[in-house]
Structures are given as structure tokens and as C-alpha cells.
Amino acid sequence: MTACPIVAFYRGGPDTYGRTLDEIQSWDHDRLEDVHDFIQFLFPTRQPSAFNADAPLVTDKTIAAFHADPALRAELAHSLEVMLNFYGLETDLKSGGVIKADKFATRAENWLVVPNHNFLRLTRILTSLRLLGLADRAVALLACLEKLNTERPGVFGNSIDFWRATVRS
């Protein structure tokens, strides 16, 4: 039986480009912005990527493995924190919600503009979190995005409606 490539990657194995989870999680903001073929490994979904044909897809076995293994979910949560940091957001340790970090204004200049490929990344992140056992984190991120949407009306366009449907499905 072949191991699920997503589970293997989340347990320390390489992605199809030879990179490990720890390596990608340590990238700086510039690298996270400039490299476009990592997000499909950090936040896998059932949907094939239009941008990375080598990305593995989530299967029922992948979902079962993440739901059964707290260590896999902890690494997924760490991947989320890496991306929240990239966006200038953070998890509020008291409430568990997602809030603006001190560097939000600077980081938002990079992604909170139209058009922006990071909206597709957010779709992938929300979907993956929901599928792989961190639905509460997806709900928290969505709540933050909804608040940002009220502060900057129209910046997300119809993405906000899609994110709502993704998280609430």
C-alpha cells in the first residue's frame, strides 16, 4: 500500500520538488510571495491545482489520517500560523480568533489589493483546514476576513461569498 503523499509530507518527507514541510514553514515573506508551487502542499484539497499539476490531492484516507492524528493537525496549524504571519494576522491566544498583528498595515499592502493571487491561496487554506480537521480555525479565519471586508468594502469582491460557502459547507 502506497503512503498518502500529503501525510508523508506532513510527517517530514519531501514534496515533489524535494522540499520538506519544515523548510517551507521557515521561508521568509518574500519567498512565500514569490514561490507559487508550495501552497498546494501546505494546504492540500480535493481540487486539482491549475497552477501545480504535481500537487497531490486529498483523499478520504488523507482526511481520516489527519482527523486521527493530532500531530498532523498540529503541523497543519503551524502551517496556518506561517501564512497568517505572512498576511499580517495572528491567532489570539485568549479567544482563538484571528486578529490583525502589529505588522498588519505593512503586510496588507502586499495582499489586500485587487487583483491578488492571495485570494486564491485563502480559498485553498480555508478549504484545507475544513477538510483536514481544523474547521474551527477556518471559521476563525473567515470571521477575520469578514471583518476586513467591512473595513475595506469591495476589496474581496465575490471571494468573500465563496469563502463563506467554503467554510460553511
Beta strands, then each sheet from edge to edge (+ up, - down):
strand 1: 89-91
strand 2: 98-100
sheet 1: 1+ 2-
end
